[in-house]
Amino acid sequence: MSVAPRFSLLRLNNIKTSYTEAEEITLGYRDAREHTFGLFEPSVLLQTGFKNNDWLKLDFGLNFSTDPFTTSKSDNSEYGVPAETKTYNVQSRNFLLSVGLSVYPGRRK
């Protein structure tokens, strides 16, 4: 078992959408272009083996992530969007469960 925390910085470049300018502001893409977002992604990784099979392992992973696109300080009135549209929250994947096999062909008992 291992715990693997990861800190990431996310900067969005070259966003191409078919949204109008007002929709981009409401969804937070305007602010997303101008900021770098920090993420904290802790993981728990588990690996188990099989009796008499040193070369085969079963892997499990549990990954978590904070939501980087939450803000409450966007003033959109200058772009023609009502000032009450001041917050947005673009959802991201906050949890991931992974299962896999690891094969070590050089290992034999």
C-alpha positions in Angstrom: 0.0 0.0 0.0 1.2 3.5 -0.7 -0.2 7.0 -0.4 0.8 9.3 -3.2 -0.3 13.0 -2.9 0.1 15.1 -6.0 -0.1 18.8 -6.3 -0.7 20.2 -9.8 -1.0 23.6 -11.5 -3.5 23.8 -14.3 -3.4 26.5 -16.9 -5.8 26.4 -19.8 -4.5 27.6 -23.2 -6.1 27.8 -26.6 -9.6 27.1 -25.5 -11.8 26.7 -28.6 -15.6 26.7 -28.1 -18.7 27.6 -30.0 -20.1 29.4 -26.9 -21.1 33.0 -27.1 -19.1 35.5 -25.1 -22.0 35.7 -22.5 -22.1 31.9 -22.2 -18.3 31.7 -21.7 -18.5 34.3 -18.9 -21.4 32.3 -17.2 -19.5 29.0 -17.5 -16.3 30.6 -16.3 -14.2 30.1 -19.4 -13.3 33.8 -19.5 -11.8 33.7 -16.0 -10.3 30.3 -16.7 -8.2 31.8 -19.5 -6.7 34.3 -17.2 -5.8 32.2 -14.1 -3.7 29.2 -13.1 -5.6 26.8 -10.9 -4.1 24.6 -8.2 -5.3 21.0 -7.6 -4.6 18.6 -4.8 -4.9 15.0 -5.9 -4.2 12.4 -3.2 -4.1 8.7 -4.2 -4.1 5.4 -2.4 -2.5 2.6 -4.3 -2.8 -1.0 -3.4 -1.0 -4.1 -4.8 -1.5 -7.7 -3.9 0.1 -10.9 -5.3 -0.9 -14.5 -5.7 0.6 -17.5 -4.0 3.1 -19.3 -6.2 2.9 -16.5 -8.9 5.5 -13.9 -8.2 5.2 -12.6 -11.7 1.5 -11.5 -11.5 0.1 -8.7 -9.2 -3.4 -7.2 -8.9 -3.4 -3.4 -8.6 -6.1 -1.1 -7.1 -6.1 2.7 -7.1 -8.3 5.3 -5.4 -7.7 8.8 -6.7 -9.4 12.0 -5.4 -9.2 15.5 -6.6 -10.3 19.0 -5.5 -12.5 21.0 -7.8 -10.3 23.7 -9.4 -13.0 25.8 -11.1 -14.9 27.3 -8.1 -14.8 31.0 -7.6 -17.1 33.7 -6.3 -15.3 36.9 -7.4 -16.1 37.2 -11.1 -17.8 40.5 -11.9 -19.3 40.0 -15.4 -21.3 43.2 -15.6 -18.6 44.8 -17.9 -19.3 42.1 -20.6 -23.1 42.7 -20.7 -24.0 39.9 -18.4 -26.0 40.7 -15.3 -23.9 41.3 -12.2 -25.8 38.6 -10.3 -23.9 36.0 -12.4 -20.9 36.2 -10.1 -20.1 32.6 -9.3 -19.5 29.5 -11.3 -18.5 25.9 -10.6 -17.3 23.8 -13.5 -17.4 20.2 -12.3 -14.4 18.0 -12.6 -13.9 14.3 -11.9 -13.4 14.2 -8.1 -13.0 10.4 -7.7 -11.5 7.6 -9.7 -11.3 3.9 -9.0 -8.9 1.9 -11.1 -8.2 -1.8 -11.2 -5.4 -3.5 -13.2 -2.9 -6.3 -13.5 0.9 -6.0 -13.4 3.0 -8.6 -15.1 6.7 -9.1 -14.2 7.9 -11.7 -16.8 11.4 -11.9 -15.4 10.2 -13.1 -11.9 9.9 -16.8 -11.5 10.1 -18.9 -8.3 
